[in-house]
Amino acid sequence: MFESSGVILRNKRLSSYQLARLHTFEATGRHLSFALAAEELSLTPSAISHRINTLEEELDIKLFTRYHRRIELTEEGERIYWALKKTLEDINQEILDIHNQEVSGILTVYSRPSIAQCWLVPRIADFTQRYPSIELNLLTGNDDINFRGYGVDLAIYFDDKHLQNLYCEDLISESIIPVCSPEYAKRFELVGNLHHLTHCTLLHDRQAWSNNSDFDEWRAWSEHMGIALFPNRSNICFDRSDLAVIAAVNHSGIAMGRKRLIKNRLANKELIAPFTNSELFCEQRYYLVTRNEKNNVKVQLFIQWLKKQIKEGM
């Protein structure tokens, strides 16, 4: 049904007629109803259905699954719908920015949870004070985000890899060091006694720089220090570095802390580093990822602000 038109389309840009039909598709996808899309666009439901059928033939893609009394987006249709929705939102925002003569609108930032909780969120008031017309939307997670599917403008990762086909820029390096509460250190006589670690509960971030970092942080550190910790008799595992640190603050064990994220906790003595010369510099770095840093003024401003915050004391 679609083969001949599909071959032609792959060698041509979308025509003005197809762009008009994409507008019809966006309204239909938003309402998931031919009748409601027809009402919005002042057309008949049969005209809407005809336009969608024509668009499907021209794109060589089935956009909707049709049932007796309802329609649903196909997987391919959903991908096109969200890409189209984001594009229309971008155009509307650019028009609004031109009229307002200021940077405004939604900026969506995705971050690893520990970076957000320990570093980004405590500083975010400074950004909103500088740019009150920008509505910041902060998402967190351990996965590599789908920029198109989630409408993310910029992401902050901690890893030793860069993602392909996206703009990546290193921000700053990191080091790790074992930390615990003063009470826990006293209970196990840890200060200056490295080998007493074998009697302690180790607190692990098992998603430190990927979805399966396992015990990598503690293994790398123990090899660096020349101490055998595995198999260890007692372990507690988390999917976030900050949760391991909170557990350490509350005397549950000893965590592998990221120096830049625990700086304040060390300064106020919530945590101590019981061993001297025990800091290990990581191969992983904090870095930012975006797909349109040059074309999005909000992204440019956030990157500038981010670098300024790092320079002033991350």
C-alpha positions as CSV (number, residue, x, y, z in Angstrom):
1,M,0.0,0.0,0.0
2,F,2.8,2.5,0.9
3,E,5.8,1.2,-0.9
4,S,6.0,3.4,-4.0
5,S,5.3,6.7,-2.2
6,G,7.8,5.7,0.5
7,V,10.7,5.4,-1.9
8,I,10.0,8.8,-3.3
9,L,9.6,10.4,0.1
10,R,13.0,9.2,1.4
11,N,14.7,11.3,-1.4
12,K,12.6,14.5,-0.9
13,R,11.8,16.9,1.9
14,L,8.3,17.2,3.2
15,S,6.1,19.3,1.0
16,S,3.9,22.2,2.1
17,Y,0.9,19.9,1.7
18,Q,2.4,17.2,3.9
19,L,3.2,19.9,6.5
20,A,-0.5,20.9,6.5
21,R,-1.4,17.2,6.9
22,L,1.0,16.9,9.8
23,H,-0.9,19.8,11.5
24,T,-4.0,17.6,11.1
25,F,-2.1,14.6,12.5
26,E,-1.0,16.6,15.6
27,A,-4.5,17.7,16.4
28,T,-5.8,14.1,15.9
29,G,-3.0,12.6,18.0
30,R,-3.6,15.1,20.8
31,H,-7.3,14.3,21.0
32,L,-7.1,10.7,19.8
33,S,-10.3,11.4,18.0
34,F,-11.2,12.3,14.4
35,A,-14.3,14.0,15.6
36,L,-12.6,16.3,18.1
37,A,-9.8,17.1,15.7
38,A,-12.4,18.0,13.1
39,E,-14.2,20.3,15.5
40,E,-10.9,22.1,16.4
41,L,-9.9,22.5,12.7
42,S,-13.4,23.3,11.4
43,L,-13.4,20.2,9.1
44,T,-15.5,17.1,8.9
45,P,-14.4,13.8,10.5
46,S,-14.3,12.2,7.0
47,A,-11.9,15.0,5.9
48,I,-9.7,14.4,8.9
49,S,-9.7,10.7,8.2
50,H,-8.9,11.3,4.5
51,R,-5.9,13.6,5.4
52,I,-4.5,11.0,7.8
53,N,-4.9,8.2,5.3
54,T,-3.1,10.3,2.7
55,L,-0.3,11.2,5.1
56,E,0.2,7.5,6.0
57,E,0.5,6.6,2.4
58,E,3.0,9.4,1.7
59,L,5.1,8.7,4.7
60,D,4.9,4.9,4.3
61,I,4.1,4.7,8.0
62,K,1.0,3.6,9.8
63,L,0.2,6.4,12.3
64,F,-2.9,5.1,14.0
65,T,-4.5,1.8,14.9
66,R,-8.2,2.1,14.3
67,Y,-10.8,0.4,16.4
68,H,-14.6,0.5,16.3
69,R,-15.1,3.5,18.5
70,R,-11.6,4.8,19.2
71,I,-8.1,5.2,17.7
72,E,-4.6,4.8,19.2
73,L,-1.2,6.0,18.1
74,T,1.1,3.3,16.8
75,E,4.6,3.1,18.2
76,E,5.9,4.9,15.0
77,G,3.0,7.4,15.2
78,E,3.8,8.2,18.8
79,R,7.4,8.9,17.9
80,I,6.4,11.3,15.2
81,Y,3.7,12.9,17.4
82,W,6.1,13.8,20.2
83,A,8.7,15.1,17.7
84,L,6.1,17.2,16.1
85,K,4.7,18.4,19.4
86,K,8.2,19.5,20.6
87,T,8.8,21.3,17.3
88,L,5.5,23.2,17.5
89,E,6.3,24.1,21.1
90,D,9.7,25.4,20.1
91,I,8.2,27.5,17.4
92,N,5.6,28.9,19.7
93,Q,8.3,29.7,22.3
94,E,10.5,31.5,19.8
95,I,7.5,33.6,18.8
96,L,6.8,34.4,22.4
97,D,10.5,35.3,23.0
98,I,10.5,37.6,20.1
99,H,7.4,39.4,21.4
100,N,8.6,39.5,24.9
101,Q,12.2,40.5,23.9
102,E,13.4,38.3,26.7
103,V,14.3,34.6,27.3
104,S,11.4,32.8,28.7
105,G,9.6,29.4,28.6
106,I,10.3,25.9,29.8
107,L,13.9,24.5,30.2
108,T,14.0,20.8,30.9
109,V,17.2,19.5,32.6
110,Y,17.8,15.8,33.3
111,S,20.4,14.8,35.9
112,R,21.8,11.8,37.8
113,P,19.8,11.8,41.1
114,S,22.9,12.3,43.3
115,I,24.1,15.3,41.3
116,A,20.7,16.9,41.5
117,Q,20.1,16.2,45.2
118,C,23.6,17.1,46.5
119,W,24.7,19.9,44.2
120,L,22.3,21.2,41.6
121,V,19.1,21.7,43.6
122,P,20.8,23.6,46.5
123,R,22.1,26.2,43.9
124,I,19.0,26.4,41.7
125,A,17.6,29.4,43.4
126,D,20.4,31.5,41.9
127,F,19.5,30.5,38.4
128,T,15.8,31.3,38.9
129,Q,16.6,34.7,40.4
130,R,18.8,35.5,37.4
131,Y,16.3,34.3,34.8
132,P,12.8,34.5,36.4
133,S,11.0,34.1,33.0
134,I,12.5,30.6,32.5
135,E,10.4,27.8,34.0
136,L,12.9,25.1,35.0
137,N,11.8,21.5,34.9
138,L,14.2,19.1,36.6
139,L,14.1,15.3,35.9
140,T,16.3,12.7,37.5
141,G,17.2,9.1,36.7
142,N,20.0,6.6,36.1
143,D,19.3,5.9,32.4
144,D,20.7,7.7,29.4
145,I,17.6,9.8,28.5
146,N,15.9,9.9,25.2
147,F,16.1,13.6,24.4
148,R,13.3,13.5,21.7
149,G,10.9,11.4,23.6
150,Y,11.0,13.3,26.9
151,G,11.6,16.8,25.6
152,V,14.8,17.2,27.5
153,D,17.0,20.2,26.6
154,L,20.1,19.3,28.6
155,A,21.4,16.4,30.7
156,I,24.2,16.1,33.3
157,Y,25.9,12.8,33.6
158,F,28.7,11.2,35.6
159,D,30.5,8.6,33.5
160,D,33.6,7.8,31.5
161,K,31.8,7.8,28.1
162,H,30.3,10.4,25.8
163,L,27.1,9.7,23.9
164,Q,27.2,9.6,20.1
165,N,25.4,12.1,17.9
166,L,24.9,14.6,20.7
167,Y,27.0,17.6,21.9
168,C,29.0,16.6,25.0
169,E,31.2,18.8,27.1
170,D,33.3,17.8,30.2
171,L,32.6,19.9,33.3
172,I,34.9,18.7,36.1
173,S,36.7,15.7,37.5
174,E,35.8,13.8,40.6
175,S,37.5,11.7,43.3
176,I,36.1,9.2,45.8
177,I,37.0,8.6,49.4
178,P,35.5,6.4,52.2
179,V,33.4,8.3,54.7
180,C,31.3,7.5,57.8
181,S,29.8,9.3,60.8
182,P,32.2,10.1,63.7
183,E,30.2,7.7,65.9
184,Y,30.6,4.8,63.4
185,A,34.4,5.5,63.1
186,K,34.7,5.5,66.9
187,R,32.7,2.3,67.3
188,F,35.0,0.4,64.9
189,E,38.2,2.3,65.8
190,L,38.6,3.2,62.1
191,V,40.7,6.4,62.3
192,G,44.2,5.4,61.1
193,N,43.3,1.7,61.1
194,L,42.6,0.7,57.5
195,H,42.4,-3.0,58.1
196,H,39.5,-2.5,60.5
197,L,37.4,-2.0,57.4
198,T,37.0,-5.7,57.1
199,H,34.6,-5.6,60.2
200,C,32.4,-2.8,58.7
201,T,29.3,-2.7,56.6
202,L,30.2,-1.3,53.2
203,L,27.6,1.0,51.6
204,H,27.5,0.7,47.8
205,D,26.1,2.8,45.0
206,R,25.5,0.0,42.4
207,Q,24.6,2.5,39.7
208,A,27.5,4.9,40.2
209,W,28.2,5.5,36.6
210,S,26.0,3.0,34.7
211,N,23.0,0.8,35.4
212,N,25.3,-2.0,36.6
213,S,28.3,-0.6,38.3
214,D,28.0,-3.3,40.9
215,F,30.7,-2.9,43.6
216,D,33.1,-1.1,41.2
217,E,33.7,1.9,43.4
218,W,34.8,-0.1,46.4
219,R,36.7,-2.6,44.3
220,A,38.7,0.1,42.5
221,W,39.5,1.8,45.8
222,S,40.5,-1.3,47.6
223,E,42.9,-2.3,44.8
224,H,44.4,1.2,44.8
225,M,44.9,0.9,48.6
226,G,46.2,-2.7,48.5
227,I,43.5,-4.1,50.9
228,A,41.4,-7.2,50.3
229,L,37.7,-6.3,51.0
230,F,35.9,-8.9,48.9
231,P,34.0,-11.0,49.6
232,N,32.9,-8.7,52.4
233,R,30.7,-10.1,55.2
234,S,28.3,-7.1,55.3
235,N,27.0,-4.9,52.4
236,I,24.1,-2.6,51.8
237,C,23.4,-1.6,48.2
238,F,21.6,1.5,46.8
239,D,20.9,2.9,43.3
240,R,22.1,6.4,44.2
241,S,25.3,7.7,45.7
242,D,23.4,10.2,47.9
243,L,21.4,7.4,49.6
244,A,24.6,5.6,50.5
245,V,25.9,8.8,52.0
246,I,22.7,9.4,54.0
247,A,23.0,5.9,55.3
248,A,26.6,6.7,56.4
249,V,25.5,9.9,58.1
250,N,23.0,7.7,60.1
251,H,25.7,5.3,61.3
252,S,24.7,2.4,58.9
253,G,28.2,1.8,57.6
254,I,30.9,3.4,55.6
255,A,30.2,4.8,52.1
256,M,32.3,5.6,49.1
257,G,31.7,9.3,48.9
258,R,32.2,11.6,45.9
259,K,34.4,14.4,47.2
260,R,32.6,17.2,45.4
261,L,29.2,16.1,46.5
262,I,30.0,15.5,50.2
263,K,32.1,18.6,50.7
264,N,29.5,20.3,53.0
265,R,28.9,17.2,55.0
266,L,32.7,16.9,55.7
267,A,32.9,20.6,56.6
268,N,30.1,20.4,59.2
269,K,31.5,17.1,60.6
270,E,28.4,15.0,59.7
271,L,30.9,12.8,58.0
272,I,34.6,12.1,58.4
273,A,37.2,10.5,56.2
274,P,38.9,8.1,58.7
275,F,41.9,7.2,56.6
276,T,44.8,9.4,55.5
277,N,45.9,9.5,51.9
278,S,42.9,7.5,50.8
279,E,41.5,9.6,48.0
280,L,41.2,8.0,44.6
281,F,40.8,10.1,41.4
282,C,38.1,8.7,39.1
283,E,38.3,8.0,35.4
284,Q,34.7,9.2,35.3
285,R,33.8,12.9,35.0
286,Y,30.8,15.1,35.3
287,Y,29.7,16.2,31.8
288,L,26.8,17.8,30.1
289,V,24.9,16.6,27.0
290,T,22.6,18.5,24.7
291,R,21.5,18.3,21.1
292,N,21.1,22.0,20.3
293,E,23.3,24.1,22.5
294,K,23.9,26.7,19.7
295,N,20.3,27.2,18.7
296,N,18.6,27.3,22.1
297,V,19.3,30.5,24.1
298,K,17.9,28.9,27.3
299,V,20.4,26.0,27.0
300,Q,23.3,28.4,26.4
301,L,22.4,30.5,29.5
302,F,22.1,27.3,31.7
303,I,25.5,26.1,30.5
304,Q,27.1,29.4,31.3
305,W,25.4,29.4,34.7
306,L,26.5,25.8,35.3
307,K,30.2,26.6,34.5
308,K,30.1,29.7,36.7
309,Q,28.8,27.6,39.7
310,I,31.5,25.1,39.2
311,K,34.2,27.7,39.0
312,E,33.0,29.3,42.2
313,G,33.2,26.1,44.2
314,M,31.9,22.7,43.2
